[in-house]
Amino acid sequence: MRILTAGAALSDIEARHPALRGAKSPMQTLRIKTASSEDTERPRPGPGRDLTPLLAGAATAVGGLGAVLALVDSASPLRGPFTLFFLLAAPAAAIAAALRGLEPFGRGVAAVAGAVVVNMLVAQGMLAVHRWSGRGGIVAVTAISALILLLVLVRRLRGRTTRRRTP
């Protein structure tokens, strides 16, 4: 039978370990980085400081107009580019809202790639069931984008209520 005692001497590497002198190990010093004052974007002086909401509103108007022009089968020369913009921007905006935790560049790349995938899946699905139509594609992409945005909204609202309930 072996008796456990505290008598064994420490090896050389154990004797020099910083934890024996009260120092923290590297895993205990990890911290979550918070935004410092240098990293935050400061409002720019001058006429371009409120350009982002204006551009977002213009993009929404162009996309909406593209969808309407395609749905009413207009002969306008703006129908093609505006509809293409809608088909890329609507799912991309919905996917970007779902990917809120990513950095802006990564979120943009993933959102545009996801928009292309949504459009391809809608087109492939409509062709597979022999129900291809331009109007149907616009409606399907709109419905999928709205569903993604609705799921994001529900997830955010549910996250807020569960955070409020926990003390």
C-alpha positions in Angstrom: 0.0 0.0 0.0 1.3 3.4 -1.0 1.0 6.4 1.3 0.5 9.8 -0.4 2.6 12.5 1.1 3.5 16.0 0.0 7.1 15.3 0.1 8.2 15.0 -3.5 10.5 17.8 -4.7 9.4 20.0 -7.6 11.2 19.6 -10.9 13.2 22.6 -12.2 10.4 23.7 -14.6 7.7 23.4 -11.9 9.8 25.4 -9.4 10.1 28.3 -11.9 6.4 28.4 -12.8 5.0 31.9 -12.3 1.8 30.5 -10.7 3.8 29.5 -7.6 4.5 33.2 -7.0 0.8 34.2 -7.4 0.9 35.2 -11.1 -2.1 34.4 -13.3 -1.9 31.9 -16.1 -2.4 33.2 -19.6 -5.9 31.7 -19.7 -6.9 33.7 -16.7 -5.9 37.0 -18.3 -8.0 36.8 -21.5 -10.5 39.5 -21.7 -13.3 40.4 -24.1 -12.2 43.4 -26.2 -14.5 46.4 -25.9 -14.6 49.3 -28.4 -12.2 51.9 -27.3 -12.5 55.6 -28.0 -10.0 55.3 -30.9 -11.9 52.5 -32.6 -15.3 54.1 -32.6 -16.3 56.0 -35.7 -16.7 59.7 -35.0 -19.2 61.8 -37.0 -17.5 63.6 -39.8 -18.1 67.3 -40.0 -19.5 68.7 -43.2 -22.2 67.7 -45.7 -21.4 64.0 -46.0 -22.0 63.1 -42.3 -25.6 61.8 -42.7 -25.1 60.1 -46.1 -25.6 56.5 -45.0 -29.3 56.8 -44.1 -29.9 58.7 -47.4 -28.2 56.0 -49.4 -30.1 53.3 -47.6 -33.4 55.1 -48.4 -32.4 55.5 -52.0 -31.5 51.9 -52.3 -34.8 50.9 -50.9 -36.7 53.1 -53.3 -34.7 51.8 -56.3 -35.3 48.2 -55.2 -38.9 48.7 -54.6 -39.4 50.5 -57.9 -37.6 47.6 -59.6 -40.0 45.1 -58.1 -43.0 47.1 -59.0 -41.8 47.6 -62.6 -41.3 43.9 -63.0 -44.6 43.0 -61.4 -46.6 45.3 -63.7 -44.6 44.2 -66.7 -43.6 47.8 -67.6 -41.7 48.6 -70.8 -39.5 51.1 -69.0 -35.7 50.9 -69.8 -35.1 51.1 -66.1 -37.0 47.9 -65.4 -34.0 45.6 -66.0 -31.4 47.3 -63.9 -33.8 48.2 -61.1 -35.2 44.6 -61.0 -31.7 43.1 -60.9 -30.8 45.5 -58.1 -33.9 44.3 -56.2 -33.1 40.7 -56.8 -29.7 41.1 -55.3 -30.4 43.7 -52.6 -33.5 42.3 -51.0 -32.1 38.9 -50.0 -28.6 40.4 -49.3 -30.2 42.9 -46.8 -32.1 40.1 -45.1 -29.1 37.9 -44.8 -26.9 40.8 -43.7 -29.4 41.5 -40.9 -29.1 37.8 -39.8 -25.3 38.0 -39.8 -25.1 40.9 -37.4 -22.1 39.5 -35.4 -19.7 39.5 -38.4 -17.4 42.3 -39.4 -18.9 44.6 -42.1 -16.7 43.3 -45.0 -17.3 39.7 -44.2 -21.0 40.3 -43.6 -21.3 42.0 -47.0 -19.5 39.3 -48.9 -21.6 36.6 -47.2 -24.8 38.5 -47.8 -24.2 39.0 -51.5 -23.1 35.3 -51.9 -26.3 34.3 -50.0 -28.4 36.5 -52.3 -27.0 34.8 -55.3 -27.7 31.5 -53.7 -31.3 32.4 -52.9 -31.9 33.6 -56.5 -30.4 30.5 -58.0 -32.4 28.2 -55.7 -35.6 30.1 -56.6 -34.8 29.8 -60.3 -33.9 26.2 -60.1 -37.0 25.3 -58.1 -39.3 27.1 -60.5 -37.6 25.4 -63.5 -37.8 22.0 -61.9 -41.6 22.2 -61.4 -42.1 23.9 -64.9 -43.5 27.0 -63.4 -41.0 29.6 -64.5 -42.2 33.2 -64.7 -40.5 36.6 -64.0 -43.3 37.7 -61.7 -43.3 34.4 -59.8 -39.5 34.8 -59.2 -39.9 38.3 -57.9 -42.7 37.2 -55.6 -40.7 34.1 -54.4 -37.5 36.2 -53.7 -39.6 38.8 -51.9 -41.3 36.1 -49.8 -38.0 34.4 -48.8 -36.4 37.8 -48.0 -39.3 38.8 -45.9 -39.3 35.5 -44.1 -35.6 35.8 -43.3 -36.2 39.3 -42.0 -39.1 38.1 -39.9 -37.1 35.3 -38.4 -34.3 37.8 -37.5 -36.8 40.1 -35.9 -38.4 37.3 -33.9 -34.9 36.1 -32.7 -34.0 39.6 -31.6 -37.2 40.2 -29.8 -37.0 36.7 -28.1 -33.4 37.5 -27.1 -34.5 40.8 -25.5 -37.2 39.2 -23.5 -35.1 36.4 -22.2 -32.4 38.8 -21.2 -34.9 40.9 -19.3 -36.2 37.9 -17.4 -32.8 36.8 -16.1 -31.6 38.8 -13.1 
